[in-house]
Amino acid sequence: MNTKSYFFQSFAIVALALIAFIGFKQILPDKIFSESKMNSKNVLIDSLLLEAVAKDSLGTNDSLDAIEDAEGKEEIVYENVEGIEFPSETFDNYKGYQYLISFYEKLYQLEKHPESNVRIAYYGDSMTDGDLIVQDVRTNYQERFGGNGVGFVPITSESAASRGSVKSTYSKNWKTQSYLNVKKPSSPFGVNGHVFFANDKANATWVQYEAGTNKFSTTLNNPTLFYGRASRSGKVNFIIGKDTLKKNLAPNNLINTLKVSSGHLKAFKANFVNADSIPIYGFNFDNGSGVHVDNFSQRGNSGLPISMFNANVMQGFNKSLKYDLIILHYGTNVLNYGTKNYNWYERGMTKTVNKIKESFPGVSILIVSTADKSTKYDLEMKTDSAVVPLMKAQKRYALDTESGFVNLYTLMGGDGSMVKWVDETPAKANKDYTHFNQRGAKAIGNLLYGQLNKGYEEYKILREKREAVANQQRAARKTKTDSTSVIKDSVNE
Amino acid sequence: MTTIDSINDWFIQNFGAITTEQVKSWFIYNPDEKLLFNTGLFLGLFLVFYFVYAFLRKTFYLRLTYVILFSLFFYYKSSGIYFLLLLLSSVVDYGLSQIIFKATKDSTKKIYLVISVILNLGLLGYFKYMNFMIVTFNDMFHGNYQLHDIFLPVGISFYTFQSMSYIIEIYREEIKPTKNYIEYLFFVSFFPQLVAGPIVRAKDFLPQIYQKLNLSRQDVNNALFLIIGGLIKKTVISNYISVNFVDRVFDTPLSYTSFENLMASYGYAIQIYCDFSGYSDMAIGIALLLGFKLPVNFRTPYKSTSITDFWRRWHISLSTWLKDFLYISMGGNREGSFAGYLFPSLFFFGLLLWGITSYNTSIIPLIVASVSILLFCLSFLLSSKKKQTLVTNLNLFTTMLLGGLWHGAGAQFIVWGALHGLALAIHKIFVEIFPSKKDKSPNFLWRFFSIVITFHFVVFCWIFFRARDFETALQVINNIGQLTFEPELWKTIVIGYKNVFGLMLFGYVWHFLPETFTNGMKSVFDKTPILVKAIILGFVYWIVYATAVAGSQPFIYFQF
C-alpha cells in the first residue's frame, strides 16, 4: 500500500471537482427551485390588483430616475388653513402634517374636553393581522388621551386566532363575502370590507367575543352590533354568562345598530336566528370617550378594493362611528410582480383615497408606505429593488390626494433594515423578510405613533401662535377703536 | 500577453475581481460569515491546507502544529478573539490532568477532578446559561438584574465536553495523558469536529495520533461519500426548507392553517436531522481525508422502533458521553445520588406549580402535570425491582433534563429533555411487562407500528425544541389539534409549497431507504474512476451553489 498516492489522489479529486463545478456553472442554469408564479385561484390576493397588474403594460420609464431626483428636492409649500401653516418641506422628507389638521384639532379638543372622542380607522394588509402594529398605536393613543375598547371587530377573520387584543371564535357556517375577491356582494360591504350572513337554517350561526389582556381593552365596552338593510327581519340571542337576551333585528336602515349591553362585559356570545338575509357587519367596543382605533386588516389586500366601497353605506357607518382619521397601510402585496413602475398603483390608490373622502367627508387621511422587504440577490439578502419605487409612488399619491404620509421604509432604517430586523437577537421580523413579529410590530407601532404625535405637538405650537397672534390683533383692534373714538371725540369736540 | 489577459478575464468572469479588501476579509473574523464546511471559502482554504498537509504526512510534530494553527485560525474565523478562551481552557485542563495523573492519593485526584469539572462547567455555564438564569430569577422573584452582554463562543458546548472526557478518563485510569501539551491541544482543537461535533472521546482519538498516518483508497471513498451526502443534507434540504417554510410557520404559527403547522413539524424533524447529521457527516468525512476516524454520530434515527432505540441512533457521541460521564457518575442503575433526586423533584414540583397556577384559566396544565407524575411513579411502581428501577429512572430522567438543557438555555429544552426522559422510563417498564420474544423477530406490522409511534413522539418533542418559547409550542400543538380532513385545501397548500414539500419528501425517502439500497449506491460510487468521482463532487458543489442563490419563496396566504 502506497499511502502517498491516496493523499494526493484525494486532493486531486477535490481540486478537479472545483474545476468541474466551474464547468457546470457555465452550462447549467443559475438557480434551481425557480420562484414559479402561483396559480392565483387558491391564493389570497385581491382580484382588483391582479386585473390592474394584467392591464398594466409594465413599460418602464428610463428617465424616471432623473425626474425623481428633481422631484425629491421640489419644495412643498402649504396654504394657510384657518391660520395654521406647517413649514414647507421637500418631497424627499414629505410628511404632510398640514393635511392632518382636522384630526389634530379633534385631538386638541379631546385634550380640553376628555368626555369627547376621536376615532381612527386603520386599514391594512397582513402586516396588521392579529392586531399587530394597530394595537400598539391604539395603546399609545389611549395611554395619552384616554379611551377604552378595541373598536370595531368583524364577525370572522382569517387572523382571529392570532389576535390577542380580543378573542373571537365563531361557527364555521358563516357565509362571508370579502371585497378582496367579490365584486358584486349580495349586500354592500361593511366598513371593514366584509359582509357576513347567518344563512344556515339547520345549525346555529354564532360568534363569541372575549376581552383580551391589552392594557385598555380588558373588557368589552358597550358592545354594539352593526347590521345592514334587508327585506325580512330576524332575531339574535345574546348569551351573557347564564343569561340570554332575546332581541329582534329591524333591518330598516342602510346601517342599523343594536346595543348588546350598556357597560362592560368580559365575554358574550351572539346566536343568530332566522337572520338569513340580513347583512351582519360586526361589533363595536368602545367606552364613548377618548381615542378608539379600529383594525381593518385583510391579508392579501393591495388597498385597491376600497375603491369599491358604497359611499352611502359608509356614511351610515360614519354617522355612528364618526371617523377623524383614516390610515391606509398597504404595499406588501404589490411588491412581488417584477415591476418597478407603479403608475398603475398610484392611479388605483388615488381612486381609493377619493372613495374614502366621499365616504367619510372631512376626514384626515394618512398613507403609510411599504416597509422594507428583502430579496436574495446572488447570495445575499438585500432590500428588494421594488421597495423604493413603490414607496415613492405611495408618497406621490399621498401628496396628490392631500394626505399625510409615514415613510415606514426610512422610519425602520431604510436600505437593508429588514435584514437587520430579522437577524438581530431578539429578532423583530420573521424569516419571510416581510412581516414583523410581536416585538417588531410594537416597535413599528411606536415609530408610527411617534411621527403622528410629533405632528400633533407642532400643531399645538402653531395653534398657540395663532391664538397669540389673534389676541394681539384683537388687542390692536381694541386700541385702534379706542383711538378712533378718541379722534371721534375730538371731532365731536 | 493575450493568453494571460484571457485567463484573467475568465477568472474574473467566474470568480469576480479579487481585491485586497476581499483577500483580507478571508482571513479576518466576521460574525456574519462563519467559516462553515459548506462555504466556498472553506473549500478554497481547505484545498491549500490539504495540499501542504499531504507533504507533511510523514512528519509528526510539524504536522500536528500545522493542523493546530489551521484549527485555531478556523476557530478564530468563527468566534473571533474567543479562540484565546479555547487556548486558555486547554492550558488549564492540561495542567489539571497532569496533576490528577501524577497524584498518588485518591482524595487528591478527586479534589482536582472536582476543580476541573467546576471550572469547565462554570465556563460553559457563564457563556451559555448566565442570561437564562438571570431571566428566570427575575421572572420568579420579580428581580431586576441586568442581563450580561455575552457572546456565545461557537462550539463551546462541544469542546468543553471533549476536554472533560479527557480528564475524567484519566481520573478513571482509562487512558494515559498525552506526552505533551501539543498533542493534547491537537486533540481538543482538531477543526473537523471543533464546532459541532461529533464529540470525540480521548480514548478513541489519542491512539490515532500516534499511529502512522495512513489513508486507504476505501477511506477516500468513504470520506467523499459522507461529504457529498452531508452537503446535500445540510445545504440543500435543511437550509431550503427552514428558510422557506419551517421558520415562517414557527415564527407565527397562528397565521397558518393546521395543515401547514403539521407539515412544518414534519419539516422541522427532517430539517434538524439533515442539518445536524449533514454537518456531522461532513466533519467525519473531512477528518477522514486527514487520516483520522471519528465515530459515527447518526444512524438513520427515525427508523427507530422505540425511544430507547432512538437514543442509540441520534447524536450518538452525545448520548454515549452523557451515559458514561453523567448517568454513570450519578450512580447509573446502581445507586441514587443527590443530583438524581434533586433535578426530577425540582422539575415535577415546577410542573405541578404551573398546573396549579394556571388552574383558573384552564385545567389542562394540571391534568398534564398529574398525568406525568403518575406515569413516572408507575414506571417504577409496576416494576418487580422497585427500588432499583426508581434509582435508574431518576438518574435517567436527570440525564435527559440536563441533556435537554445542554442543547440550549431555555425552558422549552428542559421540557424536551423531560419528555424524552419520561418516555424512556415508560418504554423500560413496557419492555419489562411485555418482554419481546428473543427467538423470533417481531412481525412487520408491529415493527411498522412501532416506528410510526416513535417517530411521531419524536416529532412532537421537536415542536418544543424548535419553538421560540413554551407558549409558541403550545400554539403549534393547539393548531395541529384542530386539523380537519380537507384534501382540497391540502392539495392547494402542497402545490403552493411544491419545492419545499418535494425536498421534504426527498429527505424522508432517502432516510427510510433500506440499508441494502444505500450500501449498493455506495459500492457503485466506490467503483467509479477518480475523474467521475470528481465530476459527481463538482456537480454537488453546483447544486449547493444553485440552492444557495435561489431566492426565497415569497410568502403565501391560502384562502380557505
Chai-1 contact restraints between the chains, C-beta under 6 A:
chainA,res_idxA,chainB,res_idxB,connection_type,confidence,min_distance_angstrom,max_distance_angstrom,comment,restraint_id
A,T3,B,N214,contact,1.0,0.0,6.0,A-B,restraint_1
A,T3,B,L215,contact,1.0,0.0,6.0,A-B,restraint_2
A,Y6,B,L215,contact,1.0,0.0,6.0,A-B,restraint_3
A,Y6,B,R217,contact,1.0,0.0,6.0,A-B,restraint_4
A,Y6,B,V220,contact,1.0,0.0,6.0,A-B,restraint_5
A,F7,B,A54,contact,1.0,0.0,6.0,A-B,restraint_6
A,F7,B,R57,contact,1.0,0.0,6.0,A-B,restraint_7
A,F7,B,L215,contact,1.0,0.0,6.0,A-B,restraint_8
A,F8,B,A54,contact,1.0,0.0,6.0,A-B,restraint_9
A,S10,B,V220,contact,1.0,0.0,6.0,A-B,restraint_10
A,S10,B,L289,contact,1.0,0.0,6.0,A-B,restraint_11
A,F11,B,Y50,contact,1.0,0.0,6.0,A-B,restraint_12
A,F11,B,F51,contact,1.0,0.0,6.0,A-B,restraint_13
A,F11,B,A54,contact,1.0,0.0,6.0,A-B,restraint_14
A,I13,B,I530,contact,1.0,0.0,6.0,A-B,restraint_15
A,I13,B,K533,contact,1.0,0.0,6.0,A-B,restraint_16
A,I13,B,A534,contact,1.0,0.0,6.0,A-B,restraint_17
A,A15,B,L47,contact,1.0,0.0,6.0,A-B,restraint_18
A,L16,B,A534,contact,1.0,0.0,6.0,A-B,restraint_19
A,A17,B,A534,contact,1.0,0.0,6.0,A-B,restraint_20
A,A17,B,L537,contact,1.0,0.0,6.0,A-B,restraint_21
A,A17,B,G538,contact,1.0,0.0,6.0,A-B,restraint_22
A,A20,B,A534,contact,1.0,0.0,6.0,A-B,restraint_23
A,A20,B,I535,contact,1.0,0.0,6.0,A-B,restraint_24
A,A20,B,G538,contact,1.0,0.0,6.0,A-B,restraint_25
A,F21,B,G538,contact,1.0,0.0,6.0,A-B,restraint_26
A,F21,B,Y541,contact,1.0,0.0,6.0,A-B,restraint_27
A,F21,B,W542,contact,1.0,0.0,6.0,A-B,restraint_28
A,I22,B,N14,contact,1.0,0.0,6.0,A-B,restraint_29
A,F24,B,F539,contact,1.0,0.0,6.0,A-B,restraint_30
A,F24,B,W542,contact,1.0,0.0,6.0,A-B,restraint_31
A,K31,B,A546,contact,1.0,0.0,6.0,A-B,restraint_32
A,K31,B,V549,contact,1.0,0.0,6.0,A-B,restraint_33
A,K31,B,A550,contact,1.0,0.0,6.0,A-B,restraint_34
A,I32,B,A546,contact,1.0,0.0,6.0,A-B,restraint_35
A,F33,B,N499,contact,1.0,0.0,6.0,A-B,restraint_36
A,F33,B,A550,contact,1.0,0.0,6.0,A-B,restraint_37
A,E35,B,G551,contact,1.0,0.0,6.0,A-B,restraint_38
A,M38,B,G496,contact,1.0,0.0,6.0,A-B,restraint_39
A,N42,B,T492,contact,1.0,0.0,6.0,A-B,restraint_40
A,V43,B,I556,contact,1.0,0.0,6.0,A-B,restraint_41
A,L44,B,Y557,contact,1.0,0.0,6.0,A-B,restraint_42
A,L44,B,Q559,contact,1.0,0.0,6.0,A-B,restraint_43
A,A161,B,L254,contact,1.0,0.0,6.0,A-B,restraint_44
A,S162,B,L254,contact,1.0,0.0,6.0,A-B,restraint_45
A,S162,B,S255,contact,1.0,0.0,6.0,A-B,restraint_46
A,R299,B,Y557,contact,1.0,0.0,6.0,A-B,restraint_47
A,G300,B,Y557,contact,1.0,0.0,6.0,A-B,restraint_48
A,N336,B,P554,contact,1.0,0.0,6.0,A-B,restraint_49
A,T375,B,G551,contact,1.0,0.0,6.0,A-B,restraint_50
A,K376,B,G551,contact,1.0,0.0,6.0,A-B,restraint_51
A,K376,B,S552,contact,1.0,0.0,6.0,A-B,restraint_52
A,D378,B,V549,contact,1.0,0.0,6.0,A-B,restraint_53
A,L379,B,A548,contact,1.0,0.0,6.0,A-B,restraint_54
A,L379,B,V549,contact,1.0,0.0,6.0,A-B,restraint_55
A,N430,B,D251,contact,1.0,0.0,6.0,A-B,restraint_56
A,K431,B,D247,contact,1.0,0.0,6.0,A-B,restraint_57
A,K431,B,R248,contact,1.0,0.0,6.0,A-B,restraint_58
A,D432,B,R248,contact,1.0,0.0,6.0,A-B,restraint_59
A,D432,B,F555,contact,1.0,0.0,6.0,A-B,restraint_60
A,T434,B,F555,contact,1.0,0.0,6.0,A-B,restraint_61
